[in-house]
Structure formats: C-alpha cells, structure tokens
Amino acid sequence: MSTNIVAAQTLEQWKERYENAGKTDEDLAMKTAKRAAKYFAKIGNKKNEAFFYEKIAKDYQGKSMQDSALYFHFSAINIYENLKEFREKALILNEIGRIHRKLENQKNALRYYDEAFSIFTKLNDEEGKAIILNESGVVFEQLGNHKEAQKRYRQSLEIQKIRKDSVGIGYSLGFIGYNFLVQNKLKESEDYLLEALKIRKLINDEFALTMNYNELAELFYKTRRWGKAELFIKKSDSLSRKINYPDIRLQNFELQINNAKENEEFQKAFLLRERQIMLKDSLYSLEKEKNIEALHQKFDTAEKEKALLIQRTQIAENELDIKNKNILAIVLSFLALFAALLGYFFFYRQKLKNRQQKKESELKIALKIIENKNALDLQRLSISRDLHDNIGSQLTFIISSIDTTKQFFGKENLILDKRLSMINTFTRDTILELRDTIWAMNRSSITIEDLQSRISNFINNANVAAQNIEFRFENLLLEKIPVVFEAKKGMNIYRILQESINNAIKHAEASEILVHLFQKENQIIFSITDNGKGFEKGTDSVGNGLKSMEKRAEEISATLEIKSSLNGTKILLNIPL
C-alpha cells in the first residue's frame, strides 16, 4: 500500500478494517488497532491515536492481560487530558477502576471510580454517573458493606429509569438482585434477577446475559433447585466461551464444585477444581501484578513530575533576575527533593516486593488447603466404607453367634441366658450407633431435611419397640429454609434428640411423646414433650444422660431448656441460625 493511500485513510475506514478483523481473528484485530494508532500518531491526529489505544487496551483486557491493558489506558488518558476531552478520560478511569476491582485492590479501584464520578458530575453526565454508581457499588459489596452497595445500585436505577435506558435499567436490577443473593435474601434476589433477565433477553445483551445466567444458577443452587441451576450454568458457560469472558467461567467452575460436594460427588469436585486452577493460572500471575503496580506507580510519578514541571516553569518565569546565591539554593533544594524521591522509590519497591511475596505465600497456602480438603473428603469416605464393611459385619456376626449359643444351652441356665441377652442388646445398640456415625461421616454437611428424615426413622423404630406409647413428629416450619449444619453439629443435634426420646421411653412411664420442629425469630427449635411422671434433676436414672445432652448443646453453641413436673417433661433445644 503506497504512502499516499495510507495518508488518505480516515477514522471510519480504520474502524471498519478493525471491526472486520475482529469478526474472525482477535490477534489480527489487535494488530490492526496498533497500525491505526501508529498511523494517526505519525500524522499528528492525537484524538484518533487515543481512540485506538483504547481499542488495544480493551483487547488486552479480553485476554486477561491487565498489565498491558493498563499501559494503553494510561497512554490514552494522557492524550485526552491534553486535549481537554474529559468525558473520554472519565470513561477510561472507569475501566482502570474495573481492572483494580477484579484484582481485589479495592483502595485503588475506589480512587479511580471517585475521580471518574467527579468528572461526570462536573459535566452533568447522568449516564456516566449511573455507570460509576453500579461499578463502585460492587467494590463496597466486596468489602462487605452491603448497605452502601445497595444504596448506590438504587441511585443508579433511579437515574436510568428517568433516562429510560433499558440497558442501564437491566444492569442496575442485576446488581441489586445479586446484592440480595449474597445477603441470603433469596426471594428478593430472585425477583430482581428475573426482571433483569426479561430486559436483557429483549435487547439480546450477551455480556449481561452471561452474568445473569451465572447469578441465577447460584440462586437456584442455594434454594436446592438443582435442575434449574444446571440449566443456567450451562447457558452461562456457553455464552462466556462465545464472548471470551474467562472471569465468569471461573465463577461457573466454583458453583459446579460446590454442587458436586453437596451431592457427595467428591471425585467430580476434585477434577473440576483442577480445571479451575488451570484456567486461573493461565489468566493470573504475580508477574502480571508486578507490572500493574509498576504502571500504576509510573502514572502517579508522571502526574507528580508534570505538576513539578509547571511549578519550576513558573518560578523560572517570575524570578529571572534572582541572585546566584538563590539559584544555588534552588538547585540544592531540587537535589534534596530528588534524593528524597529516590529514597521513596527504593522504599516503595521493597514494600511492593514484600507484598508480592506475601500474596505468593497466601496463594500456596490456599492451594494446600484445597488439596487437604479433597484428601480429607476421600479419606472420610474410605473410613466410612471400612466401618460399614468390616466392623458392621463383625458386629452382625457376634449377634448371630450369641443367638446360636443361646439355642445350644437353652433356657436352663437363666444367668447365662440373661447375660447373653444383655450382650445381644448392647451389640444391636452399637450397630445402630455405628450406622448413625457412618451417616454423619458420609456428609460434609447436614440440612434440616436430613435431620427431619433421620429423626422420623428413629421415631418409627421406637414406635415399633414401645407399642404402648403414641409417638408424633410435627414439622411446623412455615416454609423450607435453606439451613445447613456442619456434619459434627448436625450429628450432635440428632444425638440430643435421640437421648431425649430414649429417656422418655425408659423412665417417664408416658403414654404420649411429641416432637415439634419450628422457627422462632432467628432460631430453629426442637421441642420434645411427654405426659409422664417427670423427674428431679440430679437423680441417677437420668443424671448422666442430661449431662451428656447439655455438653453436646454447649459444643454447638445451642441452649437446652428442661422443664419437668408431675404432669410430664418438656425439653427445648434452641439452635441459633
């Protein structure tokens, strides 16, 4: 292509060439943008040069090469600032804030968002203000300040409604819905996320739909609607691959891992974790973070040097006739300032090195924790199988041997028959205890539904053994609440209920035993009531059992209330949510 033809090219022609390249080859599109920026720099068109710097920066963001993206963002900012194109500068500051937000450097993210918001406010640019309110709201969400995040999202929503901007309304609704989700306000979250989804489908916003599908998948996992969760995770993953959005793919992996663990598919969870780590390693490295920090420092230094240069120029213009002694003083002051800046540079570099070493150590620790957790899950599964296959079968053999021995000796030896019966009963009780232990070991967590099912089975068995007692179990929860207990805590709750019912059967001489499950404020409460003869605390018959129950309640930070009279006994187990 001749020089005359190149010189005649316009911004529109370069745009068209860049967009056409991007349809088939991302690398070719980036090369085209670099050629365009070089061309406009050569002919002195700074605004068009900055325009293509931004294209290059966003292409690097799409490849998760954030250090390279920041270099071109800062290059574009310098040009727009000199041209007094402040809106363009604010838009770039928003992109830089987003990069720091994704790297979880919240302090720097808020700094750039605040600067961008200040510019949009001065320009009376409502659209820009709405964008920054949403973006900065996410930072406060990362910091755990959900109140401030919700406030900013709603301010953005009001602006977009006044502007009648469907795209902006969809984003604000999505942010509000996800904010409710992380607070476990699941009904409100579902309403806002589905409303956002309707808008995004109408305008076919693929980028927003990718996030929306991911957030809905997380919501449906939390509410245990597995089919819907899997459907939306597939939609999100498919779109994230199509538009090359690796951050969402990492989040999709995390949801799938948690789901596999919930369903006790530990091998699947382990394989998914390995794939997630491989993807994360390909996108992030400490070397990239070092480059980002260096660029950040370079930009700050350039700003300081610019201000210093203006100050020195003013001094030179106003004091041309200053005496030699004063000139020498200025030179010495400048050298002192330079020495101070140099000292600060070495100090900051050492500080950055220490921070990088700390983050590298934290990353290694996190990976080790994941490996240990997966190994522990597999070991726990292996132990529970050994308990069932070996000890369980041996105990069953003991029961069979005792029954055979009793038949051999007959009932003539009453003392031997009584002792064999006691051993038989003790062994059967041990098998039941073993089954309960295996049940708990096979779970990393225990839900309210798991406890309800286990307690119902226990009561059904007790009903068969004690036919003169009427048993009832009533679940008075108004709705299914997604409460999950760690396995040890769930097992302690079950043991307390089991001991309470056994005490009533053995000692109360009751004709009716009632078990209620209900919610009061922020507590789940189990109530065990019998109409028996009651007891006094400290008596030998129930003293040890009560102490065991109280100790278990203390271990799980629950409270145990016991009320007994001649008309019966009531035990309340209060478990805080």
Phi and psi in degrees as a GROMACS rama.xvg file:
@    title "Ramachandran Plot"
@    xaxis  label "Phi"
@    yaxis  label "Psi"
@TYPE xy
-74.6149  161.368  SER-2
-62.9972  -37.1963  THR-3
-63.6644  -40.7598  ASN-4
-66.7341  -42.6962  ILE-5
-61.7854  -44.2476  VAL-6
-64.2676  -23.1616  ALA-7
-86.3351  -8.60935  ALA-8
-69.0382  144.834  GLN-9
-106.627  171.234  THR-10
-59.6936  -41.8945  LEU-11
-61.8961  -38.8759  GLU-12
-67.0799  -40.9922  GLN-13
-66.6472  -38.8203  TRP-14
-59.1494  -46.4158  LYS-15
-62.267  -43.711  GLU-16
-62.3633  -42.4714  ARG-17
-63.1459  -46.7679  TYR-18
-65.6875  -39.9073  GLU-19
-63.9484  -40.817  ASN-20
-64.5779  -38.5097  ALA-21
-65.9544  -21.1273  GLY-22
-70.1668  -24.492  LYS-23
-121.473  -30.839  THR-24
-147.339  110.714  ASP-25
-65.075  -39.4842  GLU-26
-65.6335  -38.734  ASP-27
-65.8857  -36.9257  LEU-28
-62.6631  -43.364  ALA-29
-64.5477  -40.7989  MET-30
-62.0621  -39.053  LYS-31
-64.0525  -42.2512  THR-32
-63.8568  -39.224  ALA-33
-66.4712  -39.6021  LYS-34
-64.4801  -40.5828  ARG-35
-64.1625  -44.4309  ALA-36
-62.1062  -39.693  ALA-37
-65.5846  -40.3764  LYS-38
-63.864  -48.5442  TYR-39
-68.9821  -29.4239  PHE-40
-65.4858  -37.8482  ALA-41
-66.3719  -38.9749  LYS-42
-91.1914  1.79288  ILE-43
82.6189  16.2951  GLY-44
-92.2897  88.9668  ASN-45
-67.2892  -35.8942  LYS-46
-64.3713  -44.4117  LYS-47
-69.4955  -32.8372  ASN-48
-61.0766  -46.1802  GLU-49
-63.9348  -37.4025  ALA-50
-56.586  -45.1832  PHE-51
-78.7498  -23.8478  PHE-52
-60.1809  -39.4176  TYR-53
-65.7895  -38.8593  GLU-54
-61.2338  -43.6791  LYS-55
-62.5163  -44.4389  ILE-56
-59.654  -44.6883  ALA-57
-69.6726  -32.1265  LYS-58
-63.9617  -40.8929  ASP-59
-66.1678  -36.2091  TYR-60
-60.966  -40.6228  GLN-61
-62.6995  -26.3544  GLY-62
-92.384  5.18241  LYS-63
60.3684  29.679  SER-64
-100.768  75.2726  MET-65
-68.8255  -29.4819  GLN-66
-65.8897  -43.4408  ASP-67
-66.7466  -37.8764  SER-68
-60.9006  -44.5425  ALA-69
-62.1892  -37.3439  LEU-70
-57.7444  -46.6935  TYR-71
-76.4309  -30.2537  PHE-72
-60.5677  -47.7532  HIS-73
-64.7053  -37.0551  PHE-74
-61.421  -42.2504  SER-75
-67.6263  -39.3808  ALA-76
-59.7126  -44.1942  ILE-77
-58.7588  -40.8688  ASN-78
-67.9831  -49.1216  ILE-79
-63.0688  -34.3364  TYR-80
-66.105  -42.0694  GLU-81
-65.8453  -32.1839  ASN-82
-85.5755  -2.94821  LEU-83
61.0221  32.9512  LYS-84
-91.0911  77.5841  GLU-85
-73.0417  -31.533  PHE-86
-65.8873  -41.0127  ARG-87
-63.8398  -38.9448  GLU-88
-61.0876  -43.9802  LYS-89
-62.8699  -38.8876  ALA-90
-63.2631  -38.1689  LEU-91
-70.2453  -39.6409  ILE-92
-57.9207  -36.6928  LEU-93
-62.5302  -42.6731  ASN-94
-64.2315  -40.5225  GLU-95
-65.3616  -41.3075  ILE-96
-59.077  -39.408  GLY-97
-64.8173  -38.9883  ARG-98
-61.788  -47.3254  ILE-99
-64.7298  -33.5457  HIS-100
-64.5934  -42.4853  ARG-101
-67.9431  -28.2006  LYS-102
-84.8876  3.74639  LEU-103
60.4745  31.5856  GLU-104
-97.719  76.007  ASN-105
-63.9154  -32.9764  GLN-106
-62.5091  -49.2967  LYS-107
-67.5073  -36.522  ASN-108
-59.2116  -49.158  ALA-109
-64.4103  -33.5423  LEU-110
-60.4924  -47.5644  ARG-111
-73.267  -36.6788  TYR-112
-62.5983  -42.555  TYR-113
-63.1257  -40.415  ASP-114
-64.8693  -41.592  GLU-115
-65.2203  -42.5387  ALA-116
-62.8807  -37.9923  PHE-117
-62.0843  -41.4393  SER-118
-66.6749  -45.7892  ILE-119
-62.527  -35.8561  PHE-120
-64.2203  -44.2796  THR-121
-63.6576  -34.0651  LYS-122
-83.3997  -3.45322  LEU-123
56.141  40.7856  ASN-124
-97.5503  96.9992  ASP-125
-67.525  -37.5526  GLU-126
-61.3586  -46.1765  GLU-127
-62.3386  -39.9881  GLY-128
-62.6812  -42.2732  LYS-129
-62.3657  -40.7189  ALA-130
-60.9202  -47.386  ILE-131
-67.7795  -35.8092  ILE-132
-59.1942  -42.9944  LEU-133
-65.6827  -48.5942  ASN-134
-62.3278  -46.5748  GLU-135
-69.931  -28.8132  SER-136
-59.5963  -36.0156  GLY-137
-63.945  -36.9395  VAL-138
-63.0865  -44.9206  VAL-139
-64.5477  -31.3683  PHE-140
-65.4149  -41.3032  GLU-141
-61.2685  -35.7072  GLN-142
-79.6065  -3.86469  LEU-143
85.3991  8.51303  GLY-144
-93.8677  75.9034  ASN-145
-67.9905  -28.8168  HIS-146
-64.4076  -47.2437  LYS-147
-67.4018  -38.4947  GLU-148
-61.6761  -47.2642  ALA-149
-61.7251  -39.2526  GLN-150
-60.3531  -45.6487  LYS-151
-67.8248  -40.6521  ARG-152
-61.487  -41.7484  TYR-153
-70.6962  -35.5859  ARG-154
-61.854  -42.193  GLN-155
-63.0189  -42.2897  SER-156
-60.778  -42.929  LEU-157
-62.5461  -41.7737  GLU-158
-61.61  -45.8677  ILE-159
-68.8478  -32.7876  GLN-160
-66.2021  -40.9419  LYS-161
-63.4456  -38.0678  ILE-162
-79.3621  -12.6384  ARG-163
57.5495  43.035  LYS-164
-97.2987  104.372  ASP-165
-61.6897  -42.133  SER-166
-62.0643  -47.5854  VAL-167
-63.9753  -39.5842  GLY-168
-62.2001  -42.6095  ILE-169
-60.6804  -43.1134  GLY-170
-64.6141  -44.2285  TYR-171
-63.3799  -41.8509  SER-172
-61.4958  -41.1892  LEU-173
-63.6469  -42.7995  GLY-174
-63.1869  -42.5842  PHE-175
-63.7024  -43.2503  ILE-176
-61.843  -42.4031  GLY-177
-71.135  -32.8111  TYR-178
-60.7138  -41.6351  ASN-179
-64.3108  -36.3328  PHE-180
-62.2487  -46.3622  LEU-181
-69.0268  -17.9877  VAL-182
-91.7608  3.66061  GLN-183
63.5678  25.5904  ASN-184
-93.4274  78.9809  LYS-185
-72.9568  -36.2884  LEU-186
-64.6747  -48.2697  LYS-187
-62.3134  -40.0524  GLU-188
-60.1523  -46.5446  SER-189
-61.9807  -41.9424  GLU-190
-59.1956  -47.1578  ASP-191
-71.7911  -40.6535  TYR-192
-66.0633  -39.3641  LEU-193
-69.8475  -35.153  LEU-194
-65.6223  -41.1347  GLU-195
-63.4247  -39.2544  ALA-196
-61.7258  -41.1769  LEU-197
-57.1995  -47.2335  LYS-198
-64.3009  -44.2224  ILE-199
-69.1599  -31.1331  ARG-200
-68.5192  -38.9419  LYS-201
-62.3725  -41.1008  LEU-202
-96.2671  0.0859332  ILE-203
52.7284  50.9443  ASN-204
-86.4046  94.3867  ASP-205
-64.4474  -39.8232  GLU-206
-61.201  -47.9973  PHE-207
-67.5778  -36.773  ALA-208
-63.3008  -36.5933  LEU-209
-58.2533  -46.4422  THR-210
-67.2593  -42.3698  MET-211
-60.5624  -44.9261  ASN-212
-61.7744  -42.0279  TYR-213
-61.1025  -44.8916  ASN-214
-66.3704  -39.0371  GLU-215
-67.4258  -36.3949  LEU-216
-60.9421  -44.4816  ALA-217
-61.6958  -40.8305  GLU-218
-61.15  -47.2409  LEU-219
-70.2518  -30.3679  PHE-220
-62.2183  -44.7731  TYR-221
-63.3074  -34.9068  LYS-222
-93.5659  10.6881  THR-223
61.7928  29.5209  ARG-224
-98.0265  80.454  ARG-225
-62.0143  -41.5729  TRP-226
-59.4244  -49.3072  GLY-227
-63.7095  -39.5758  LYS-228
-60.2724  -46.6558  ALA-229
-63.8041  -38.5558  GLU-230
-61.1595  -48.0243  LEU-231
-72.967  -30.3105  PHE-232
-67.4315  -36.2581  ILE-233
-67.105  -41.9732  LYS-234
-62.3155  -44.4776  LYS-235
-63.8908  -44.0909  SER-236
-65.4443  -40.1421  ASP-237
-62.5714  -46.9242  SER-238
-67.7539  -38.6629  LEU-239
-64.6253  -33.5289  SER-240
-70.3371  -40.4346  ARG-241
-61.8236  -44.1671  LYS-242
-98.4745  8.03176  ILE-243
57.0467  62.576  ASN-244
-118.863  81.2866  TYR-245
-65.8775  -27.6994  PRO-246
-59.8206  -42.232  ASP-247
-67.8541  -35.6506  ILE-248
-60.3766  -39.2064  ARG-249
-62.4145  -42.1669  LEU-250
-65.5405  -37.4578  GLN-251
-63.6164  -40.8471  ASN-252
-58.5198  -43.9098  PHE-253
-61.1139  -41.979  GLU-254
-64.2986  -43.1625  LEU-255
-65.2508  -36.1301  GLN-256
-64.8405  -47.8073  ILE-257
-62.5101  -36.8574  ASN-258
-67.0709  -41.6364  ASN-259
-63.6533  -40.7754  ALA-260
-66.1668  -38.8098  LYS-261
-60.7897  -36.0513  GLU-262
-93.5186  12.049  ASN-263
62.3137  29.9088  GLU-264
-96.9832  72.2417  GLU-265
-68.9144  -35.959  PHE-266
-64.8859  -42.0901  GLN-267
-62.3174  -42.4818  LYS-268
-61.942  -40.9926  ALA-269
-63.7783  -44.464  PHE-270
-65.1364  -40.6331  LEU-271
-63.2091  -38.9879  LEU-272
-63.2622  -39.2179  ARG-273
-63.4855  -42.2417  GLU-274
-64.964  -37.9132  ARG-275
-64.5765  -43.5234  GLN-276
-63.6665  -39.8288  ILE-277
-61.8025  -43.0543  MET-278
-65.3809  -42.3101  LEU-279
-65.3144  -41.2233  LYS-280
-62.9467  -33.4018  ASP-281
-72.9976  -19.0806  SER-282
-101.748  -24.098  LEU-283
-133.832  139.074  TYR-284
-150.422  155.933  SER-285
-66.1102  -27.4667  LEU-286
-63.569  -39.9873  GLU-287
-63.7861  -41.34  LYS-288
-64.3702  -36.0996  GLU-289
-63.7268  -42.384  LYS-290
-62.8147  -39.519  ASN-291
-63.0587  -45.4343  ILE-292
-63.3898  -38.3489  GLU-293
-64.252  -42.7073  ALA-294
-64.6143  -41.0393  LEU-295
-59.0575  -44.7335  HIS-296
-66.6795  -40.709  GLN-297
-61.7503  -41.7416  LYS-298
-64.4092  -44.1188  PHE-299
-61.7005  -42.8451  ASP-300
-64.0576  -40.5913  THR-301
-62.0865  -39.7074  ALA-302
-63.8097  -42.2803  GLU-303
-66.5057  -41.6244  LYS-304
-64.7538  -35.5133  GLU-305
-63.3846  -44.6012  LYS-306
-65.1206  -38.1482  ALA-307
-66.3655  -38.8277  LEU-308
-63.9173  -41.9999  LEU-309
-61.9463  -42.0979  ILE-310
-63.9244  -44.0554  GLN-311
-65.6132  -37.1008  ARG-312
-63.8768  -42.4838  THR-313
-62.6147  -40.963  GLN-314
-62.0972  -42.6092  ILE-315
-64.2585  -39.3555  ALA-316
-70.1202  -37.7996  GLU-317
-85.5776  -18.5879  ASN-318
-130.091  50.6964  GLU-319
-67.8637  -28.1225  LEU-320
-94.4025  17.3414  ASP-321
-67.9287  151.179  ILE-322
-74.0586  160.108  LYS-323
-58.2557  -34.9886  ASN-324
-63.2582  -41.1365  LYS-325
-68.7287  -36.5437  ASN-326
-60.3758  -43.5554  ILE-327
-61.5664  -38.7307  LEU-328
-63.4977  -39.8468  ALA-329
-64.3869  -42.9963  ILE-330
-61.154  -44.6884  VAL-331
-63.7603  -38.5131  LEU-332
-62.6962  -41.9925  SER-333
-63.0036  -41.6931  PHE-334
-63.7768  -39.306  LEU-335
-63.5148  -41.8339  ALA-336
-63.7809  -41.2138  LEU-337
-62.5494  -41.5491  PHE-338
-63.2467  -40.1464  ALA-339
-64.6054  -43.002  ALA-340
-62.8988  -39.1078  LEU-341
-64.4961  -43.2794  LEU-342
-61.6326  -41.4049  GLY-343
-63.2623  -37.3177  TYR-344
-60.8326  -48.0092  PHE-345
-64.9043  -38.1516  PHE-346
-62.6541  -45.6766  PHE-347
-66.8172  -37.8595  TYR-348
-63.6862  -40.8469  ARG-349
-66.0221  -39.5713  GLN-350
-62.3186  -42.0117  LYS-351
-64.0281  -40.37  LEU-352
-62.3045  -43.9905  LYS-353
-61.8902  -40.4142  ASN-354
-64.5398  -40.569  ARG-355
-64.6159  -41.7303  GLN-356
-63.598  -38.3622  GLN-357
-64.3741  -45.038  LYS-358
-65.2421  -37.9055  LYS-359
-63.4809  -41.5861  GLU-360
-63.8493  -42.7702  SER-361
-62.8183  -38.0994  GLU-362
-65.3229  -41.6086  LEU-363
-63.5651  -41.9165  LYS-364
-62.3585  -43.0055  ILE-365
-61.4047  -42.6067  ALA-366
-64.9061  -38.2321  LEU-367
-65.4085  -39.999  LYS-368
-61.0132  -43.0075  ILE-369
-61.9489  -44.7522  ILE-370
-62.5504  -44.1306  GLU-371
-63.6217  -39.7669  ASN-372
-63.6076  -44.1074  LYS-373
-64.4391  -41.4078  ASN-374
-64.175  -38.9864  ALA-375
-64.6612  -41.2686  LEU-376
-61.4465  -42.9226  ASP-377
-67.4608  -39.3182  LEU-378
-65.5955  -40.7207  GLN-379
-62.5629  -40.8375  ARG-380
-63.4707  -41.0214  LEU-381
-65.056  -42.1771  SER-382
-63.7408  -42.895  ILE-383
-64.1122  -35.3484  SER-384
-65.9596  -42.189  ARG-385
-63.1721  -41.7665  ASP-386
-59.5134  -44.2642  LEU-387
-68.984  -47.0383  HIS-388
-77.2256  -35.2588  ASP-389
-97.886  -66.1901  ASN-390
-64.8576  -40.3721  ILE-391
-60.7168  -44.4471  GLY-392
-68.492  -33.2509  SER-393
-68.2163  -40.2335  GLN-394
-64.8115  -40.0018  LEU-395
-62.1946  -38.9373  THR-396
-63.3397  -38.9284  PHE-397
-61.3132  -44.7405  ILE-398
-59.8946  -44.876  ILE-399
-62.4886  -40.0821  SER-400
-66.1032  -39.0693  SER-401
-64.2625  -44.3743  ILE-402
-60.546  -39.762  ASP-403
-66.3218  -40.8106  THR-404
-64.2341  -41.4112  THR-405
-62.2909  -39.4895  LYS-406
-66.5281  -36.3451  GLN-407
-67.5237  -45.0883  PHE-408
-83.1517  -18.4713  PHE-409
72.2501  -163.68  GLY-410
-106.691  18.362  LYS-411
-72.0613  -40.1601  GLU-412
-90.1307  93.447  ASN-413
-67.1152  -36.6897  LEU-414
-65.8536  -46.0202  ILE-415
-63.9685  -42.003  LEU-416
-61.0254  -39.8068  ASP-417
-66.7304  -42.5497  LYS-418
-67.2811  -39.2128  ARG-419
-64.0964  -38.6661  LEU-420
-63.9385  -40.1416  SER-421
-63.5288  -43.1817  MET-422
-64.0843  -40.4038  ILE-423
-59.3962  -47.9879  ASN-424
-63.1494  -44.4973  THR-425
-60.7181  -40.9773  PHE-426
-66.9658  -40.6265  THR-427
-63.2964  -40.7969  ARG-428
-62.1849  -39.0442  ASP-429
-62.9365  -39.6212  THR-430
-61.7885  -42.4292  ILE-431
-62.9863  -42.666  LEU-432
-61.7034  -41.3909  GLU-433
-63.1399  -42.2551  LEU-434
-62.2182  -39.7047  ARG-435
-63.4214  -41.4002  ASP-436
-64.2697  -43.8383  THR-437
-63.0572  -40.343  ILE-438
-56.707  -44.7319  TRP-439
-70.6717  -39.6804  ALA-440
-65.7731  -30.6547  MET-441
-75.631  2.31437  ASN-442
-125.568  136.703  ARG-443
-80.7971  -18.5176  SER-444
-153.439  161.039  SER-445
-129.939  127.059  ILE-446
-93.0014  170.071  THR-447
-58.0648  -39.9375  ILE-448
-63.5859  -39.014  GLU-449
-61.3177  -45.8238  ASP-450
-62.2916  -44.207  LEU-451
-58.6755  -44.5839  GLN-452
-64.5988  -42.8943  SER-453
-67.454  -41.9092  ARG-454
-65.8245  -40.0487  ILE-455
-60.4912  -41.6442  SER-456
-63.6947  -41.804  ASN-457
-62.4631  -43.7029  PHE-458
-65.3861  -39.3668  ILE-459
-60.8662  -42.6015  ASN-460
-65.8945  -40.2604  ASN-461
-64.836  -34.4203  ALA-462
-64.3381  -34.5404  ASN-463
-72.6272  -41.0264  VAL-464
-73.3611  -34.9419  ALA-465
-118.688  80.4471  ALA-466
-73.2075  -14.3757  GLN-467
-84.9579  0.179304  ASN-468
-114.954  134.81  ILE-469
-92.9626  122.563  GLU-470
-105.563  142.617  PHE-471
-141.972  138.002  ARG-472
-125.735  120.744  PHE-473
-123.581  127.365  GLU-474
-96.6642  108.921  ASN-475
-100.651  13.7747  LEU-476
-65.9061  131.034  LEU-477
-69.3829  -30.2171  LEU-478
-149.757  160.997  GLU-479
-74.0307  119.979  LYS-480
-106.413  135.258  ILE-481
-77.1903  69.9972  PRO-482
-99.6456  127.264  VAL-483
-125.201  128.667  VAL-484
-104.123  146.583  PHE-485
-61.3956  147.225  GLU-486
-55.0909  -43.1428  ALA-487
-63.9721  -41.0405  LYS-488
-64.4877  -44.604  LYS-489
-60.4269  -38.3153  GLY-490
-67.2603  -39.46  MET-491
-62.8989  -40.8054  ASN-492
-60.001  -45.7709  ILE-493
-62.1859  -41.6273  TYR-494
-64.849  -38.487  ARG-495
-63.1234  -45.2811  ILE-496
-64.8223  -41.0922  LEU-497
-62.2175  -44.8154  GLN-498
-64.6644  -39.1309  GLU-499
-62.1431  -44.0715  SER-500
-68.9069  -40.5219  ILE-501
-61.9851  -41.0142  ASN-502
-61.1327  -41.9679  ASN-503
-64.4357  -39.4274  ALA-504
-66.4979  -44.4814  ILE-505
-79.5955  -36.0384  LYS-506
-118.254  -22.8223  HIS-507
-81.6869  -20.3576  ALA-508
54.3216  44.5106  GLU-509
-91.3979  157.371  ALA-510
-106.368  -6.86019  SER-511
-148.85  131.191  GLU-512
-128.449  123.284  ILE-513
-116.299  135.408  LEU-514
-120.178  122.878  VAL-515
-117.113  143.029  HIS-516
-122.582  122.661  LEU-517
-151.666  168.835  PHE-518
-114.894  135.907  GLN-519
-134.527  114.249  LYS-520
53.5145  -119.25  GLU-521
-104.681  35.9961  ASN-522
-133.354  144.481  GLN-523
-97.803  129.83  ILE-524
-124.353  129.401  ILE-525
-104.542  129.763  PHE-526
-119.116  127.787  SER-527
-119.278  116.156  ILE-528
-125.707  134.936  THR-529
-130.375  160.161  ASP-530
-105.944  33.0019  ASN-531
-83.9532  -159.649  GLY-532
-86.8397  -4.53513  LYS-533
75.9368  -178.719  GLY-534
-158.789  167.315  PHE-535
-105.681  137.584  GLU-536
-63.2286  140.446  LYS-537
97.8544  -7.14305  GLY-538
-71.7329  150.379  THR-539
-61.6394  -31.6663  ASP-540
-66.9039  -32.4476  SER-541
-125.568  -4.24413  VAL-542
-57.8687  -50.3123  GLY-543
-63.9794  -40.28  ASN-544
-62.5091  -42.6464  GLY-545
-64.5989  -41.5185  LEU-546
-60.9176  -41.5959  LYS-547
-63.0498  -42.4476  SER-548
-64.219  -43.905  MET-549
-64.2878  -38.464  GLU-550
-65.7343  -42.3515  LYS-551
-64.0635  -40.5651  ARG-552
-62.8399  -40.7564  ALA-553
-63.9649  -38.2031  GLU-554
-63.3649  -29.4114  GLU-555
-105.044  14.8864  ILE-556
59.5734  33.868  SER-557
-106.749  166.424  ALA-558
-115.776  142.65  THR-559
-118.515  118.344  LEU-560
-108.651  129.311  GLU-561
-124.429  120.744  ILE-562
-123.602  118.696  LYS-563
-132.261  139.14  SER-564
-147.454  -176.744  SER-565
-65.9695  -17.6951  LEU-566
-93.0286  -0.421176  ASN-567
137.472  -175.873  GLY-568
-129.349  142.095  THR-569
-130.316  127.216  LYS-570
-118.872  128.023  ILE-571
-116.899  124.034  LEU-572
-106.887  109.086  LEU-573
-99.9463  116.246  ASN-574
-113.75  113.447  ILE-575
-68.7585  142.118  PRO-576
